[in-house]
Amino acid sequence: MSLDDAPSFRRPPRPGPRLPVAVLILAGLLPIAWLIGRRTVPVPVPEPALFRSGQTPIMVPESNRGLAANAEPPHLPALVPGEAAYRLIFVPGGTSGAGQAPFRLRLTARDGRDVWQADWNAPGDDRVPLEMILPAQGLRSGRYAIVVEDASGTMRNFPFIVP
């Protein structure tokens, strides 16, 4: 009998610590991946701010037919160096003052998408004008509108043109 004909008595492979070691390594890398991901998040863009009117901002009148109205909406003036936002004023209940709180406010871009949304509970009279500080960063020239929807579903549009 030669060695080639002899039965082989090889041991079966022992399960090694490969899987638990791989799990521990991946668990150790998770906090590092989280820290890297936090640093790659884009910088937040300033959002519009709403408050009751104070000084003299730009009045945005209500449009009878929204963005499709034939009347030319007001043109916002070009910002001088050092200014970074527009101050707009509008009456959320409309010129008739028949709106019902709460109001859903949207800033609509020229292509119809919503740039910003908020809810306003309108403490007190809905005829009191609201003032919006609208950051110029991210606004392109063109037609925009503040769209206000009240609790009864009535929509009011306040269009304006950014230079």
Helices and strands as residue ranges (DSSP letters): H 18-39, E 49-52, E 58-59, G 66-68, E 85-90, E 103-108, E 114-120, E 130-135, E 142-149, E 155-162
